[in-house]
Amino acid sequence: MERETPNRLFCQHKSARCCSRILEEIGMLAASIQVPQNVSDVSPKPSSLPSCQNWPGKFGFDVAFSYEESDPDRLAWSYSSKTKKIYVAKSVPCAVNFSVNSVLPDNVYIRAMALFSSPENAADIVHRCVNHSMEEIQKGIYEAEHLIRCENSKASYHVDSFTGRHSVIVPFENPPGGKTLSTYIYQFACFGSCSGGPNRRPLMVVFTLEIGGIVIGQRTFHVKICALPSRDKRYEE
């Protein structure tokens, strides 16, 4: 039987204290949310128009992107810091890197939701077109109409019972030792021009860091799903 060394016991104790402190801070954050007395026993209805503001929250939530730039004219996807927009072809895997400034507990998760960014379409729900979703609908695949997909075995797809909006959530996994980023692979399962789906309406993706339904960090990005991402990025920059 392996003997516990003083150093190991110290590290375990330090890690436990760290997790306890984080849980306490999240608990205090949740407790700070004011709920009117007359609805204290009822979950408040979410807004039909989600917030699109960027805010890192107490845990410094941030998002970055990883892609190869060896041939800029043939990129299947990329991000422009000038336009603050993701340019991506349909169903192309995109590596999205998430970072925080603390070790977070196991019940924290990341939600990705697609929204229309123009005011006149903001209330509309983003979903795939019939042409691209029909095959999966016929197979009974739950996420058939979801535009955003996540290549993660623990991903789960949701339709909000009040707003009808689609989202995909995955547990937030703290980066391994020596690393600062937690990476997930996302795809967009329709073109932005698809009739009956996005239908050429400007899109954005909202990434939220959440615990127990409480948003503790948020980042938003415009996104263009197109046949030639490199061309469109070059044109718009």
BELJO-V97006 format. One record per run of one state. SS is the DSSP state (helix for helix, strand for strand, loop for the rest). FROM is the first residue (numbers start at 1). LEN is the number of residues. If there is no record, write none. Layout:
# BELJO-V97006
ss:SS from:FROM len:LEN
ss:SS from:FROM len:LEN
This chain:
# BELJO-V97006
ss:loop from:1 len:5
ss:helix from:6 len:26
ss:loop from:32 len:5
ss:helix from:37 len:3
ss:loop from:40 len:15
ss:strand from:55 len:1
ss:loop from:56 len:6
ss:strand from:62 len:5
ss:loop from:67 len:5
ss:helix from:72 len:3
ss:loop from:75 len:2
ss:strand from:77 len:4
ss:loop from:81 len:4
ss:strand from:85 len:4
ss:loop from:89 len:5
ss:strand from:94 len:6
ss:loop from:100 len:8
ss:strand from:108 len:9
ss:loop from:117 len:2
ss:helix from:119 len:3
ss:loop from:122 len:8
ss:helix from:130 len:9
ss:loop from:139 len:3
ss:helix from:142 len:4
ss:loop from:146 len:2
ss:strand from:148 len:3
ss:loop from:151 len:5
ss:strand from:156 len:4
ss:loop from:160 len:6
ss:strand from:166 len:6
ss:loop from:172 len:10
ss:strand from:182 len:7
ss:loop from:189 len:14
ss:strand from:203 len:9
ss:loop from:212 len:2
ss:strand from:214 len:12
ss:loop from:226 len:3
ss:helix from:229 len:8
ss:loop from:237 len:1
